Amino acid sequence: MAELAPAHGARVGFVSLPDRPFPLPALAGPATLRRAARGAAGQGGPQPAVLVLDSIAAACLGPWLAARRPQVPLVGSLHQPPGGIDHGPARQALQARLDRLAWRRARLLLAASQALAERLVAEGFPAGRVRVLPPGRDVAAAPASPPPDLRAGRRAGLLCVAGWVARKGILPLLEATARLPGDLATLHLAGDDRAETRYAARVRARLARPDLAGRVVVHGPLARERVAALYQAADVFVLPSFREPYGTVWGEAMAAGLPVVGWRAGNLPHLAEHGREGLLVPPGDVGALAAALTRLARDPPLRLRMGVAARARAATRPTWDQTAARFFAALREAAHSGPP
């Protein structure tokens, strides 16, 4: 959004909380809010028209926002529900309460998906203050060089783009891959392989077992252009995420013409229809996941048909430039509206 701001007549500045264990960053809440309110005015520029609060930081500012209304209109940018999605029960419960304190001060809540917007309304936030603002479907252009061979001598190349955190379902995906015939498919994992240390260690231990030898390629974190090249070269995209407020990579894969496979969970059922743009299976059912991958790997015409449908459905969703236009229009609306 910041990169696209000038094209939409806007400017975005960033103010960060200290990088300390939760909830210690909340101690810097008052100072952070003062810096945000001054914004460019602190360097001789104009005072900001709107304060955009990311859902990752909301809990640390919630108590201070509840105690005193912010000096400029507040807009929430939510890509996770109150309480977050990657924490234990105790932190999730505390963070949810603090998040809600912040969101009650917001003039608008911009939710990344319909599923997340519905949850906010169900929790009592006025529907008129909640807007769905999905991420863009387009990824960077792939390099002009020939796409890589992801099949590696097998019948299909499977791609998963995800950080190695438990909710992304990397371990069940490896178990499903191990159940495939050895000559059927090669799985490629792209994404942060150090995102969750203990879980990453379990993933590496599973990769080291003989039944996956030579069948999985770990790419690690990649530039957007290289991820785009993987989308172009893959036959199937698979991400069995248990919880996903939106699932940007599903949208990107569909825009690249790939059928998608995953659990019938999170936001995926809002993005793809089972049997049309991909295959959705019961959460946690490794056998069903393996069967879905086997079906697509063995049936190129089915992959093509679902890929065409996926691309067509993805084309109905906004590009990043279109999302940016809606984002900055919402900020201007908030700047000129009355108090919530």
Secondary structure, DSSP 8 states (H G I E B T S, - for coil): -TTTGGGGT-----------STTGGGGGHHHHHHHHHHGGGGGTS---S-EEEETTTHHHHHHHHHHS--SS-EEEEESS-TT-SSS-HHHHHHHHHHHHHHHTT-SEEEESSHHHHHHHHHTT--GGGEEE----S------SS-----STTSSEEEEEE--S-GGG-HHHHHHHHHTS-TTTEEEEEES-TTSSHHHHHHHHHHHTSGGGTTTEEEEES--HHHHHHHHHH-SEEE---S--SS-HHHHHHHHTT--EEEES-TTHHHH--BTTTEEEE-TT-HHHHHHHHHHHHH-HHHHHHHHHHHHHHHTTS--HHHHHHHHHHHHHHHHHS---
